[in-house]
């Protein structure tokens, strides 16, 4: 991958709906050349998918944040299924350490958060942080020198 590929990644990260022509104009390539580079990055697994970012606080989920859990090792596979099946959990990451799971949540209110935390207790102890604001969701990938 060269600097141009990294520039394309950063432009797609900012807005995955950016047209191939607009990307090409910014990196000095034709739209077909940009398309080919994107296709190669998808084939290599560098680009995993194209998605949108939703501000759930503007929907029905007024309360968002993170939960760290010390999941009992023997319950981790059950916990993974619980996370997958629970709409309030919007992301789940497996970590190394005593607190071995990190989830992002989005709930309507504190009552719903309390119910979620009660459900999580079956799998281990948890620590919860409520999000006050978000300054950024991603950063540009540094260009190679």
C-alpha positions, -999 to +999 in steps of 0.1 A: +000+000+000+012+035-008+004+070+004-025+072-021-041+041-006-039+056+028-054+089+016-083+070+000-088+051+034-089+084+052-114+099+028-137+069+030-134+069+068-147+105+068-176+097+045-180+063+030-205+077+005-179+100-011-180+094-049-151+078-067-147+109-088-145+132-057-119+109-041-100+107-074-100+146-076-084+147-042-058+121-047-050+127-084-065+096-099-094+087-122-125+072-107-118+037-122-083+038-107-098+047-073-123+019-077-096-006-084-075+004-054-106+001-031-114-033-046-078-045-038-080-032-003-113-050+002-098-083-011-068-079+012-092-073+042-079-038+048-114-025+042-138-047+061-171-030+053-188+003+046-211+016+073-228+047+087-225+062+121-257+068+140-262+093+168-285+071+189-292+100+213-312+116+185-334+085+183-348+068+214-316+061+232-309+091+253-282+074+274-250+060+260-218+048+275-194+019+282-194-011+305-163-030+315-170-065+327-149-091+345-166-120+327-162-154+344-140-174+319-164-204+319-193-181+309-176-161+281-192-179+252-227-175+268-218-138+275-209-133+238-244-147+228-260-124+254-242-094+239-252-103+204-288-108+213-292-076+234-302-046+214-289-022+240-253-034+235-240-017+204-204-030+205-185-057+223-148-061+225-128-089+242-099-076+263-069-090+281-070-085+319-093-088+348-119-066+331-120-088+299-150-073+281-158-038+270-192-030+256-208+002+243-244+006+252-273+028+242-305+028+263-336+050+267-331+059+304-316+049+337-343+024+343-333+006+311-296+008+321-304-007+355-321-037+338-292-041+315-267-041+344-288-066+363-286-089+334-249-085+331-244-095+367-250-131+358-217-131+339-194-111+363-187-078+380-190-046+359-180-010+359-201+015+340-193+049+325-220+071+310-209+091+280-212+129+283-200+137+248-179+124+220-151+144+204-143+120+175-151+084+165-121+078+143-087+093+133-070+095+100-045+067+094-011+083+093+004+084+058+035+064+053+067+085+047 
